[in-house]
Amino acid sequence: MTPLALAIVVPVFNERGNVPLLVAALDAALTGIAWEAIFIDDDSPDGTADVARAIARDDPRVRVIQRIGRRGLSTACIEGMCATAAPLVAVIDGDLQHDETLLPRMAAALIADPALDLVIGSRFVAGGGTGAWDADRVAKSALATRLSRRVLKADLSDPMSGFFMIRGEVVRRVVPRLSGIGFKILLDILTAAPQPLTFAELPYVFRTRAVGESKLDHVVALEYLIALYDRMFGRVVPVRFVMFSAIGAAGAIVHLAALALLLEGQAGFIGATIVATMVAMTFNFFLNNLLTYRDRRLRGARALANGWVSFCAVCSVGAVANVGVAAFLYDVRGHAWALPALAGIAVGAVWNFALSSRFTWGRYGRKRSA
């Protein structure tokens, strides 16, 4: 048997129409190369994994990893790259916008130069292009590229590329250091490597999606900024805690706004405070579910209801801890109120973060929602 030479990792979500097209394209492009394609599906509701499995029954080069209770492009790529014995591993999108005909040239470059760690498909070197992108998307990509270069400190024309090939041994060496945050696994790999990786860039023209819908949204852009923060400051203050705290601060504003409205409507202070607290907790829960714990997001009425109850219970205890610490320090410091108040807030924030991570999104976020 011909030894396996190349694995193509394809993270997918709702791409059932593109899976057979991509397999056929890889078959045509990789003639003479022993390859396998690993589709990592985040439990797509459109049956993407079933389509890939149907192909795999007739084509042993196709494999499927269906992830239950886990989401995210970067973590999907990490699982796929660790699931192969191939000496070379490529990452390519499942929407046919990357040019699979470039894969043989990527492999040839790595084979010809043992000192090379990875080869990157670039839209911004001579011969490359962004295809049908409009001016707004080009400008946003240029801004993201400039930001990422501040983190990379490397002369890379397309650090936002999701199309590259890397040596398997390099991946396995870097994986323990990866954050798995966001949609830019290449940026994660390059910034996590203990020593700068050697790379080459090959041009390709980004295609227009023909089947399915784009996954780009404002949350994806936010995740990119989160990934940059994580690489710059994450070891000092974890990015998830920063997001949780920022949402908590926004929740405090929501609390005050709701309280003011209720009091203006002649509600009693205690009753208004209880209602405002519940409104703020609900706001915090849903925003954390959307952003802070996007990779463990609760879905379905039952999971959301259970998570909301758990979150409110945790935060209620956190509020008691906040008041207790603040009251103790207030007495100790002779009724100076600023520092005790801040200390109480800090204790409450840490408590809420630690317990909600464990009991709300740790418990319910790993189950299949009803």
C-alpha positions as CSV (number, residue, x, y, z in Angstrom):
1,M,0.0,0.0,0.0
2,T,1.1,3.5,-0.7
3,P,2.0,5.3,2.5
4,L,-0.4,8.1,3.5
5,A,1.3,11.4,2.5
6,L,-1.3,14.2,3.1
7,A,-4.4,14.8,5.3
8,I,-6.8,17.6,4.4
9,V,-8.7,18.9,7.4
10,V,-12.1,20.4,6.5
11,P,-14.1,22.1,9.3
12,V,-17.7,22.2,8.3
13,F,-21.1,23.5,9.5
14,N,-24.2,23.3,7.3
15,E,-22.2,22.4,4.2
16,R,-24.0,19.3,3.0
17,G,-24.2,20.6,-0.6
18,N,-20.5,21.3,-0.8
19,V,-19.1,18.1,0.7
20,P,-19.5,15.9,-2.4
21,L,-18.2,18.8,-4.6
22,L,-15.1,19.2,-2.5
23,V,-14.3,15.5,-2.4
24,A,-14.5,15.3,-6.2
25,A,-12.3,18.4,-6.5
26,L,-9.7,16.9,-4.2
27,D,-9.7,13.7,-6.1
28,A,-9.0,15.6,-9.3
29,A,-6.4,17.9,-7.8
30,L,-4.4,15.3,-5.9
31,T,-3.8,12.6,-8.5
32,G,-0.7,10.6,-7.6
33,I,-0.8,11.7,-3.9
34,A,-1.9,9.3,-1.1
35,W,-4.4,11.6,0.8
36,E,-7.3,11.5,3.2
37,A,-9.9,14.1,3.9
38,I,-11.1,14.6,7.5
39,F,-14.5,16.4,7.7
40,I,-15.0,17.8,11.2
41,D,-18.7,18.7,11.6
42,D,-20.1,20.7,14.5
43,D,-23.3,18.6,14.5
44,S,-24.8,20.5,11.6
45,P,-28.6,20.4,11.6
46,D,-28.6,20.1,7.8
47,G,-27.1,16.6,7.9
48,T,-23.6,17.5,6.7
49,A,-22.0,14.6,8.7
50,D,-24.5,12.1,7.1
51,V,-23.5,13.2,3.6
52,A,-19.8,12.8,4.4
53,R,-20.4,9.4,5.9
54,A,-22.3,8.3,2.8
55,I,-19.3,9.2,0.7
56,A,-16.9,7.5,3.2
57,R,-18.7,4.2,2.9
58,D,-17.5,4.0,-0.7
59,D,-14.3,6.0,-0.4
60,P,-12.0,5.1,2.5
61,R,-10.0,8.3,1.9
62,V,-12.9,10.2,3.5
63,R,-13.3,10.3,7.3
64,V,-15.8,12.1,9.5
65,I,-15.6,13.5,13.0
66,Q,-19.0,14.7,14.3
67,R,-18.6,16.8,17.4
68,I,-21.5,16.9,19.9
69,G,-21.7,19.8,22.3
70,R,-18.5,21.5,20.9
71,R,-18.3,24.3,18.4
72,G,-15.7,26.5,16.8
73,L,-13.6,26.5,13.7
74,S,-10.2,26.6,15.5
75,T,-11.0,23.7,17.9
76,A,-12.4,21.7,15.0
77,C,-9.2,22.2,13.0
78,I,-7.1,21.2,16.1
79,E,-9.1,17.9,16.5
80,G,-8.8,17.1,12.8
81,M,-5.0,17.8,12.7
82,C,-4.5,15.6,15.7
83,A,-6.6,12.8,14.2
84,T,-4.2,11.9,11.4
85,A,-0.9,10.1,11.0
86,A,-0.1,11.9,7.7
87,P,3.3,13.7,7.7
88,L,1.7,16.7,6.0
89,V,-1.6,18.3,7.1
90,A,-3.6,20.9,5.2
91,V,-6.5,23.0,6.4
92,I,-9.1,24.1,3.8
93,D,-12.6,25.6,4.1
94,G,-15.5,23.4,3.1
95,D,-17.2,26.0,1.0
96,L,-15.0,25.7,-2.1
97,Q,-13.7,29.2,-1.8
98,H,-10.1,28.0,-1.4
99,D,-8.3,26.7,-4.4
100,E,-7.6,23.0,-3.9
101,T,-5.4,22.9,-7.0
102,L,-2.7,24.7,-5.0
103,L,-2.4,21.7,-2.6
104,P,0.2,19.8,-4.7
105,R,2.4,22.8,-4.9
106,M,2.2,23.3,-1.2
107,A,3.2,19.7,-0.6
108,A,6.0,19.9,-3.1
109,A,7.4,23.0,-1.4
110,L,7.5,21.3,2.0
111,I,9.1,18.1,0.6
112,A,11.7,20.1,-1.3
113,D,12.8,22.2,1.8
114,P,13.0,20.3,5.1
115,A,13.6,23.6,6.9
116,L,10.2,24.8,5.9
117,D,7.5,24.4,8.6
118,L,4.4,25.5,6.7
119,V,3.1,26.9,3.4
120,I,0.3,29.4,3.3
121,G,-2.1,30.2,0.6
122,S,-2.1,34.0,0.2
123,R,-4.6,36.3,-1.4
124,F,-2.2,39.3,-1.1
125,V,1.0,38.2,-2.8
126,A,1.6,38.7,-6.5
127,G,-0.8,36.5,-8.4
128,G,-3.3,36.2,-5.6
129,G,-6.6,38.0,-5.2
130,T,-9.8,38.4,-3.2
131,G,-12.1,37.7,-6.1
132,A,-15.6,39.3,-5.8
133,W,-15.0,41.0,-2.5
134,D,-16.5,44.5,-2.2
135,A,-14.5,47.5,-1.0
136,D,-15.9,47.3,2.5
137,R,-14.8,43.7,3.0
138,V,-11.4,44.5,1.5
139,A,-11.0,47.4,4.0
140,K,-12.0,45.2,7.0
141,S,-9.6,42.5,5.9
142,A,-6.8,45.0,5.6
143,L,-7.5,46.4,9.1
144,A,-7.5,42.8,10.6
145,T,-4.2,42.1,8.8
146,R,-2.6,45.1,10.3
147,L,-3.8,44.2,13.8
148,S,-2.6,40.6,13.5
149,R,0.9,41.7,12.3
150,R,1.3,43.5,15.6
151,V,0.9,40.2,17.4
152,L,2.8,38.1,14.9
153,K,5.8,40.4,14.4
154,A,6.4,38.5,11.1
155,D,6.4,39.6,7.5
156,L,3.4,37.6,6.5
157,S,1.1,39.1,3.8
158,D,-2.0,37.1,4.7
159,P,-2.1,36.2,8.4
160,M,-5.9,35.9,8.2
161,S,-5.6,33.0,5.7
162,G,-7.5,29.9,6.6
163,F,-5.8,27.9,3.8
164,F,-2.4,26.4,4.6
165,M,-0.3,23.2,4.9
166,I,1.9,22.3,7.8
167,R,4.1,19.4,8.9
168,G,2.2,17.1,11.3
169,E,5.1,17.0,13.7
170,V,5.0,20.8,14.0
171,V,1.3,20.7,14.7
172,R,1.7,18.2,17.5
173,R,4.4,20.2,19.1
174,V,2.4,23.4,19.0
175,V,-1.1,22.0,19.9
176,P,-0.7,22.2,23.8
177,R,-0.1,25.9,23.5
178,L,-3.1,26.7,21.2
179,S,-6.0,28.7,22.6
180,G,-8.5,27.4,20.1
181,I,-10.3,30.8,20.2
182,G,-12.0,32.2,17.1
183,F,-11.9,31.4,13.4
184,K,-8.2,32.0,12.6
185,I,-6.3,28.9,13.5
186,L,-3.3,30.0,11.5
187,L,-2.8,33.1,13.7
188,D,-3.2,30.8,16.7
189,I,-0.5,28.4,15.4
190,L,2.0,31.2,14.5
191,T,1.7,33.0,17.8
192,A,1.7,29.9,19.9
193,A,4.9,28.4,18.5
194,P,7.8,28.7,21.0
195,Q,10.2,29.4,18.2
196,P,9.2,31.4,15.0
197,L,8.0,29.0,12.3
198,T,9.5,29.2,8.8
199,F,6.9,29.7,6.1
200,A,6.4,30.3,2.4
201,E,3.4,31.9,0.8
202,L,1.8,30.8,-2.5
203,P,-0.8,32.9,-4.3
204,Y,-4.4,31.9,-5.0
205,V,-7.6,33.8,-5.9
206,F,-10.4,33.6,-3.4
207,R,-13.5,32.1,-5.0
208,T,-17.1,33.2,-4.6
209,R,-19.3,30.8,-2.6
210,A,-21.8,29.0,-4.9
211,V,-23.6,26.7,-2.4
212,G,-24.7,27.4,1.2
213,E,-24.5,30.6,3.3
214,S,-21.5,32.5,4.6
215,K,-20.7,32.0,8.4
216,L,-19.2,35.5,8.7
217,D,-21.0,37.8,11.1
218,H,-20.3,40.4,13.8
219,V,-19.7,37.7,16.4
220,V,-16.9,36.2,14.2
221,A,-15.3,39.6,14.0
222,L,-15.5,39.9,17.8
223,E,-13.9,36.5,18.2
224,Y,-11.0,37.7,16.1
225,L,-10.4,40.6,18.4
226,I,-10.7,38.2,21.4
227,A,-8.1,35.9,19.9
228,L,-5.7,38.9,19.5
229,Y,-6.3,39.9,23.1
230,D,-5.7,36.3,24.3
231,R,-2.3,36.2,22.6
232,M,-1.2,39.6,24.0
233,F,-2.6,39.5,27.5
234,G,-4.4,36.2,28.0
235,R,-1.7,34.8,30.3
236,V,-2.2,37.7,32.7
237,V,-6.0,37.9,32.7
238,P,-7.9,35.1,30.9
239,V,-9.9,36.4,28.0
240,R,-13.1,34.6,29.1
241,F,-13.0,36.3,32.5
242,V,-12.5,39.7,30.8
243,M,-15.6,39.1,28.6
244,F,-17.6,37.9,31.6
245,S,-16.6,41.0,33.6
246,A,-17.4,43.4,30.7
247,I,-20.8,41.9,30.3
248,G,-21.3,42.1,34.1
249,A,-20.5,45.8,33.9
250,A,-23.0,46.2,31.1
251,G,-25.5,44.3,33.2
252,A,-25.0,46.8,36.0
253,I,-26.0,49.6,33.6
254,V,-29.1,47.6,32.6
255,H,-29.9,47.1,36.3
256,L,-29.8,50.8,37.1
257,A,-31.8,51.7,34.0
258,A,-34.5,49.1,34.8
259,L,-34.6,50.3,38.5
260,A,-34.9,53.9,37.4
261,L,-37.8,53.1,35.1
262,L,-39.6,51.1,37.8
263,L,-39.2,53.8,40.4
264,E,-40.4,56.4,38.0
265,G,-43.5,54.3,37.6
266,Q,-44.1,54.5,41.4
267,A,-43.0,50.9,42.2
268,G,-41.7,50.2,45.7
269,F,-37.9,50.2,46.1
270,I,-37.6,46.6,47.2
271,G,-39.8,45.2,44.6
272,A,-38.2,47.3,41.9
273,T,-34.8,46.2,43.0
274,I,-35.8,42.5,42.8
275,V,-37.2,43.0,39.3
276,A,-34.2,45.0,38.1
277,T,-31.8,42.4,39.5
278,M,-33.7,39.6,37.6
279,V,-33.6,41.7,34.4
280,A,-29.9,42.3,34.7
281,M,-29.2,38.6,35.4
282,T,-31.2,37.6,32.4
283,F,-29.4,40.1,30.2
284,N,-26.0,38.8,31.5
285,F,-27.0,35.2,31.0
286,F,-28.1,35.5,27.4
287,L,-25.1,37.8,26.4
288,N,-22.6,35.4,28.0
289,N,-24.3,32.5,26.3
290,L,-23.9,34.3,22.9
291,L,-20.4,35.6,23.4
292,T,-18.4,34.5,26.4
293,Y,-19.4,30.8,26.1
294,R,-20.1,30.7,22.4
295,D,-18.2,27.4,22.0
296,R,-20.5,25.9,24.7
297,R,-23.6,27.8,23.7
298,L,-26.9,26.5,25.2
299,R,-29.5,25.8,22.6
300,G,-33.1,24.8,22.9
301,A,-35.8,25.9,25.4
302,R,-35.0,23.3,28.0
303,A,-31.2,23.8,28.0
304,L,-31.7,27.6,28.1
305,A,-34.2,27.4,31.0
306,N,-32.0,25.1,33.0
307,G,-29.0,27.3,32.3
308,W,-30.8,30.5,33.3
309,V,-31.9,29.0,36.6
310,S,-28.4,27.8,37.3
311,F,-26.9,31.2,36.4
312,C,-29.3,33.1,38.6
313,A,-28.7,30.8,41.5
314,V,-24.9,31.2,41.1
315,C,-25.2,35.0,40.8
316,S,-27.5,35.2,43.8
317,V,-24.9,33.5,46.0
318,G,-22.2,35.8,44.4
319,A,-24.3,38.8,45.4
320,V,-24.3,37.6,49.0
321,A,-20.5,37.1,48.9
322,N,-20.1,40.6,47.4
323,V,-22.2,42.2,50.2
324,G,-20.5,40.2,52.9
325,V,-16.9,41.0,51.9
326,A,-17.8,44.7,51.3
327,A,-19.6,45.0,54.7
328,F,-16.6,43.3,56.5
329,L,-14.0,45.6,55.0
330,Y,-16.3,48.6,55.5
331,D,-16.2,48.0,59.2
332,V,-12.5,47.2,59.3
333,R,-11.6,50.4,57.4
334,G,-13.7,52.7,59.6
335,H,-16.5,53.3,57.1
336,A,-14.4,54.2,54.1
337,W,-16.6,52.8,51.4
338,A,-14.8,52.8,48.0
339,L,-12.2,50.1,48.5
340,P,-14.6,47.7,50.3
341,A,-17.1,48.2,47.5
342,L,-14.6,47.4,44.8
343,A,-13.3,44.4,46.8
344,G,-16.9,43.1,47.1
345,I,-17.5,43.5,43.4
346,A,-14.2,41.6,42.6
347,V,-15.1,38.7,44.9
348,G,-18.6,38.5,43.4
349,A,-17.3,38.6,39.9
350,V,-14.7,35.8,40.5
351,W,-17.3,33.7,42.3
352,N,-19.9,34.2,39.5
353,F,-17.4,33.4,36.8
354,A,-15.9,30.3,38.4
355,L,-19.2,28.7,39.3
356,S,-21.2,29.6,36.2
357,S,-18.3,28.3,34.1
358,R,-18.5,25.0,36.0
359,F,-22.2,24.6,36.7
360,T,-24.0,26.6,34.0
361,W,-22.0,26.2,30.8
362,G,-19.8,23.4,32.1
363,R,-22.8,21.2,33.0
364,Y,-25.5,22.2,30.5
365,G,-23.3,23.5,27.7
366,R,-21.9,20.0,26.9
367,K,-25.2,18.3,26.5
368,R,-27.3,18.2,23.4
369,S,-30.0,20.8,23.8
370,A,-33.6,19.7,23.7
